Amino acid sequence: MIRDFLKHLFPRVVIERNLRIGYTFCLGGLAFTALMLMAATGLLLLLYYQPTPERAFPSILFLESRVFGGAYLRSLHRLTSHLLLVLLFLHTMRVVLTGAYQRPRQLNWVIGCLLLGLCVFEGYTGYLLPFDQLAYWATQTGMELLGAVPFGGVIRQVLVPDGVGQPLSLLRFYALHVALIPLTLLILCFLHFYRVRKNKGVLPYL
């Protein structure tokens, strides 16, 4: 799977006409590039962020005011997250409108839907981390809305056992955002690209 993933990123042969913007618009590749950019900027932000209710917001202020390029780095991370979701929605629309979810690509369609849902959840967990008023109340609203879905109470208890913004809850959002969800996304991306090559995608030379 890893070999096919690398071959997909660095193909040995590319037909010239397929280099033009066409059938797929390279939306999947652009989304993956945005994901990698988010990972790189996120790793740099980890050097200064402190995941505690007392230090989270001050650490953001320190990053933006005292660290060279800190405000640019944080803005790049945030704007890239918006770009990633836009690209994923466009990619999903392209797949639906062109019928690329049909046999034999049903499994890859399911994997893609999981990737979309996880990226939305990744954005939600990251929204709380700056721990300003906007982040707090947006997360609080999201947790209240969970009560309207099946098993929402169980999910809320797992995510915010001591209340939104409390030490354990903030730590769980932090662990999800920087470790558990990114690792799952990377594995699913590997599997997604592997299935694209296995199904030959839209390019017969894969």
Secondary structure, 3 states (H helix, E strand, C coil): CHHHHHHHHCCCCCCHHHHCCCCCCCHHHHHHHHHHHHHHHHHHHCCCCCCCCCCHHHHHHHHHHHCCCHHHHHHHHHHHHHHHHHHHHHHHHHHHHHCCCCCCCHHHHHHHHHHHHHHHHHHHHHHHCCCCHHHHHHHHHHHHHHHHCCCHHHHHHHHCCCCCCCHHHHHHHHHHHHHHHHHHHHHHHHHHHHHHHHCCCCCCCC
